[in-house]
Amino acid sequence: MSETPLISAHGLHTHYGQSHILRGVDFVVAPGQTIGLMGRNGMGKSTLLKSLMGIVKPSGGGVLIKGHPMTGASPYEVARLGIAYVPEGRGIFGNLSVKENLVMAARAGTRGQRDWTYERVLDTFPRLAERLGHGGQQLSGGEQQMLTIGRALMTNPDVLILDEATEGLAPLIAREIWRICGLIRESGISSVIVDKNWKHVTQITDRNVILVKGEVVFEGASEALLSKPELLEQYLGV
């Protein structure tokens, strides 16, 4: 028998008021997997992540976290099961220092693991080590993104969900974020990455899922996706 998926959504429907956003989405994250979630703007990617995290309550279907039914659970309950979420808006505490943002999140993972210590995060993000006393609001966009990823790692998660990994970042900073995504993968943490740069995404993902108008139109390995340029053209507009 294969291992229990860390995240498993079946037939997920989500509405915002009268707007039917997700339409019967199935989505699975297995242990050790890195998954790219792709699609143009407004296709339901962030809504899917928020539905998994309990930020938005699904109107149909179900969400299992490590086999536990968690449909409509509170975000903190999902987080307790080892799911870390880096939202599109980053969500750092601007009135706290870099050090405070990191230390407040520190805890052992669901299996008691403490692989990601304060020291390891600073080794991984040397730029943050230079800015420990700076307030969150004093950081550049790229530094804020590093801080929010570092803070998520301090919870020693089993899954890291990264929404718009490099959105609006300068190329040099974006490259640094991709390097860190690779390190996270090597460390054995599963991850779900949303980003418009499919070339970078497919370099580090095992599987990719493309959403169009709230429905899955492609699911498969990076090699399978890259071998179908017509799909990339049609669904991602490259």
C-alpha positions as a Python dict, from the first residue, in 0.01 Angstrom:
ca = {
    (1, 'M'): (0, 0, 0),
    (2, 'S'): (119, 349, -78),
    (3, 'E'): (149, 605, 199),
    (4, 'T'): (-151, 811, 304),
    (5, 'P'): (-155, 1139, 109),
    (6, 'L'): (-65, 1444, 315),
    (7, 'I'): (-344, 1638, 142),
    (8, 'S'): (-632, 1488, -51),
    (9, 'A'): (-923, 1688, -193),
    (10, 'H'): (-1207, 1515, -375),
    (11, 'G'): (-1481, 1676, -582),
    (12, 'L'): (-1414, 2016, -428),
    (13, 'H'): (-1665, 2293, -504),
    (14, 'T'): (-1620, 2645, -369),
    (15, 'H'): (-1842, 2950, -415),
    (16, 'Y'): (-1786, 3318, -346),
    (17, 'G'): (-2144, 3432, -309),
    (18, 'Q'): (-2315, 3344, -637),
    (19, 'S'): (-1984, 3285, -818),
    (20, 'H'): (-1901, 2917, -861),
    (21, 'I'): (-1518, 2915, -849),
    (22, 'L'): (-1405, 2553, -799),
    (23, 'R'): (-1598, 2290, -992),
    (24, 'G'): (-1529, 1939, -869),
    (25, 'V'): (-1151, 1961, -820),
    (26, 'D'): (-949, 1655, -715),
    (27, 'F'): (-604, 1740, -575),
    (28, 'V'): (-355, 1513, -397),
    (29, 'V'): (-17, 1582, -234),
    (30, 'A'): (182, 1270, -148),
    (31, 'P'): (476, 1259, 98),
    (32, 'G'): (791, 1404, -56),
    (33, 'Q'): (616, 1545, -363),
    (34, 'T'): (663, 1889, -511),
    (35, 'I'): (359, 1997, -711),
    (36, 'G'): (316, 2292, -944),
    (37, 'L'): (-32, 2448, -947),
    (38, 'M'): (-73, 2645, -1268),
    (39, 'G'): (-326, 2846, -1461),
    (40, 'R'): (-393, 3201, -1570),
    (41, 'N'): (-519, 3463, -1325),
    (42, 'G'): (-871, 3407, -1195),
    (43, 'M'): (-879, 3033, -1266),
    (44, 'G'): (-917, 2925, -903),
    (45, 'K'): (-560, 2851, -787),
    (46, 'S'): (-566, 3068, -474),
    (47, 'T'): (-923, 2960, -400),
    (48, 'L'): (-812, 2597, -408),
    (49, 'L'): (-528, 2667, -165),
    (50, 'K'): (-758, 2864, 67),
    (51, 'S'): (-1016, 2583, 52),
    (52, 'L'): (-747, 2331, 155),
    (53, 'M'): (-632, 2557, 439),
    (54, 'G'): (-981, 2625, 576),
    (55, 'I'): (-964, 2996, 495),
    (56, 'V'): (-1257, 2951, 258),
    (57, 'K'): (-1525, 2692, 331),
    (58, 'P'): (-1596, 2457, 38),
    (59, 'S'): (-1959, 2424, -71),
    (60, 'G'): (-1915, 2063, -180),
    (61, 'G'): (-1666, 1778, -179),
    (62, 'G'): (-1416, 1699, 92),
    (63, 'V'): (-1064, 1767, 219),
    (64, 'L'): (-853, 1508, 402),
    (65, 'I'): (-529, 1604, 575),
    (66, 'K'): (-323, 1291, 646),
    (67, 'G'): (-643, 1091, 625),
    (68, 'H'): (-831, 1313, 874),
    (69, 'P'): (-1153, 1472, 744),
    (70, 'M'): (-1084, 1847, 759),
    (71, 'T'): (-1345, 1995, 525),
    (72, 'G'): (-1428, 2341, 656),
    (73, 'A'): (-1191, 2310, 955),
    (74, 'S'): (-1030, 2625, 1091),
    (75, 'P'): (-694, 2726, 943),
    (76, 'Y'): (-514, 2673, 1276),
    (77, 'E'): (-641, 2315, 1287),
    (78, 'V'): (-503, 2249, 939),
    (79, 'A'): (-172, 2415, 1034),
    (80, 'R'): (-146, 2192, 1342),
    (81, 'L'): (-139, 1890, 1113),
    (82, 'G'): (181, 2018, 951),
    (83, 'I'): (54, 2231, 662),
    (84, 'A'): (234, 2568, 629),
    (85, 'Y'): (87, 2835, 403),
    (86, 'V'): (271, 3129, 247),
    (87, 'P'): (-8, 3352, 114),
    (88, 'E'): (16, 3577, -188),
    (89, 'G'): (20, 3888, 35),
    (90, 'R'): (298, 3739, 253),
    (91, 'G'): (128, 3824, 582),
    (92, 'I'): (434, 3908, 790),
    (93, 'F'): (404, 4121, 1101),
    (94, 'G'): (536, 4462, 1002),
    (95, 'N'): (562, 4587, 1359),
    (96, 'L'): (783, 4295, 1464),
    (97, 'S'): (1152, 4257, 1383),
    (98, 'V'): (1281, 3990, 1145),
    (99, 'K'): (1404, 3792, 1444),
    (100, 'E'): (1069, 3819, 1623),
    (101, 'N'): (878, 3710, 1311),
    (102, 'L'): (1093, 3397, 1294),
    (103, 'V'): (1118, 3306, 1661),
    (104, 'M'): (743, 3341, 1725),
    (105, 'A'): (677, 3066, 1469),
    (106, 'A'): (933, 2817, 1599),
    (107, 'R'): (795, 2480, 1695),
    (108, 'A'): (855, 2110, 1645),
    (109, 'G'): (682, 1939, 1355),
    (110, 'T'): (408, 1676, 1378),
    (111, 'R'): (663, 1398, 1431),
    (112, 'G'): (864, 1600, 1681),
    (113, 'Q'): (1116, 1697, 1414),
    (114, 'R'): (1314, 2018, 1453),
    (115, 'D'): (1509, 2005, 1127),
    (116, 'W'): (1449, 2373, 1053),
    (117, 'T'): (1604, 2566, 1340),
    (118, 'Y'): (1652, 2942, 1366),
    (119, 'E'): (2019, 2893, 1272),
    (120, 'R'): (1938, 2681, 968),
    (121, 'V'): (1685, 2935, 841),
    (122, 'L'): (1944, 3214, 870),
    (123, 'D'): (2201, 2997, 692),
    (124, 'T'): (1949, 2942, 413),
    (125, 'F'): (1854, 3312, 397),
    (126, 'P'): (2178, 3502, 462),
    (127, 'R'): (2005, 3826, 364),
    (128, 'L'): (1772, 3791, 663),
    (129, 'A'): (2067, 3733, 894),
    (130, 'E'): (2188, 4082, 803),
    (131, 'R'): (1852, 4236, 891),
    (132, 'L'): (1750, 4070, 1218),
    (133, 'G'): (1672, 4399, 1392),
    (134, 'H'): (1477, 4548, 1101),
    (135, 'G'): (1099, 4569, 1128),
    (136, 'G'): (902, 4363, 879),
    (137, 'Q'): (776, 4680, 712),
    (138, 'Q'): (1134, 4797, 650),
    (139, 'L'): (1214, 4502, 423),
    (140, 'S'): (1199, 4496, 46),
    (141, 'G'): (939, 4276, -122),
    (142, 'G'): (1196, 4006, -186),
    (143, 'E'): (1317, 4013, 174),
    (144, 'Q'): (958, 3992, 296),
    (145, 'Q'): (907, 3685, 79),
    (146, 'M'): (1221, 3526, 223),
    (147, 'L'): (1098, 3607, 573),
    (148, 'T'): (756, 3455, 520),
    (149, 'I'): (907, 3136, 374),
    (150, 'G'): (1160, 3123, 658),
    (151, 'R'): (884, 3171, 913),
    (152, 'A'): (686, 2884, 756),
    (153, 'L'): (993, 2659, 773),
    (154, 'M'): (1032, 2738, 1143),
    (155, 'T'): (709, 2542, 1201),
    (156, 'N'): (887, 2232, 1061),
    (157, 'P'): (597, 2155, 825),
    (158, 'D'): (524, 1840, 630),
    (159, 'V'): (380, 2046, 342),
    (160, 'L'): (471, 2402, 240),
    (161, 'I'): (214, 2581, 24),
    (162, 'L'): (360, 2877, -162),
    (163, 'D'): (116, 3106, -342),
    (164, 'E'): (276, 3328, -611),
    (165, 'A'): (632, 3238, -515),
    (166, 'T'): (808, 3512, -713),
    (167, 'E'): (527, 3754, -800),
    (168, 'G'): (660, 4107, -851),
    (169, 'L'): (1017, 4021, -748),
    (170, 'A'): (1330, 4135, -929),
    (171, 'P'): (1494, 3858, -1137),
    (172, 'L'): (1790, 3825, -900),
    (173, 'I'): (1563, 3782, -597),
    (174, 'A'): (1333, 3547, -788),
    (175, 'R'): (1633, 3328, -866),
    (176, 'E'): (1713, 3315, -494),
    (177, 'I'): (1355, 3208, -416),
    (178, 'W'): (1380, 2926, -674),
    (179, 'R'): (1708, 2813, -517),
    (180, 'I'): (1535, 2796, -179),
    (181, 'C'): (1242, 2601, -327),
    (182, 'G'): (1498, 2349, -449),
    (183, 'L'): (1653, 2324, -101),
    (184, 'I'): (1309, 2269, 52),
    (185, 'R'): (1247, 1988, -192),
    (186, 'E'): (1584, 1828, -111),
    (187, 'S'): (1502, 1847, 260),
    (188, 'G'): (1207, 1613, 204),
    (189, 'I'): (927, 1861, 271),
    (190, 'S'): (638, 1830, 25),
    (191, 'S'): (539, 2154, -140),
    (192, 'V'): (274, 2311, -360),
    (193, 'I'): (405, 2599, -567),
    (194, 'V'): (196, 2855, -755),
    (195, 'D'): (390, 3077, -994),
    (196, 'K'): (348, 3215, -1344),
    (197, 'N'): (698, 3109, -1448),
    (198, 'W'): (623, 2754, -1566),
    (199, 'K'): (983, 2703, -1683),
    (200, 'H'): (1114, 2742, -1329),
    (201, 'V'): (821, 2556, -1174),
    (202, 'T'): (864, 2249, -1395),
    (203, 'Q'): (1236, 2231, -1314),
    (204, 'I'): (1166, 2146, -951),
    (205, 'T'): (822, 1980, -953),
    (206, 'D'): (731, 1611, -976),
    (207, 'R'): (376, 1676, -1088),
    (208, 'N'): (182, 1970, -1225),
    (209, 'V'): (-186, 2055, -1216),
    (210, 'I'): (-342, 2315, -1447),
    (211, 'L'): (-671, 2479, -1355),
    (212, 'V'): (-902, 2645, -1606),
    (213, 'K'): (-1218, 2809, -1474),
    (214, 'G'): (-1206, 2601, -1158),
    (215, 'E'): (-1156, 2264, -1326),
    (216, 'V'): (-846, 2047, -1365),
    (217, 'V'): (-755, 2030, -1735),
    (218, 'F'): (-412, 1870, -1697),
    (219, 'E'): (-240, 1664, -1432),
    (220, 'G'): (91, 1492, -1488),
    (221, 'A'): (468, 1486, -1464),
    (222, 'S'): (679, 1783, -1568),
    (223, 'E'): (819, 1586, -1863),
    (224, 'A'): (466, 1513, -1986),
    (225, 'L'): (371, 1880, -1968),
    (226, 'L'): (688, 2003, -2136),
    (227, 'S'): (635, 1753, -2418),
    (228, 'K'): (303, 1923, -2501),
    (229, 'P'): (383, 2282, -2600),
    (230, 'E'): (29, 2316, -2735),
    (231, 'L'): (-104, 2273, -2378),
    (232, 'L'): (133, 2537, -2245),
    (233, 'E'): (19, 2770, -2522),
    (234, 'Q'): (-350, 2699, -2470),
    (235, 'Y'): (-370, 2709, -2092),
    (236, 'L'): (-76, 2921, -1979),
    (237, 'G'): (-49, 3154, -2277),
    (238, 'V'): (324, 3126, -2344),
}
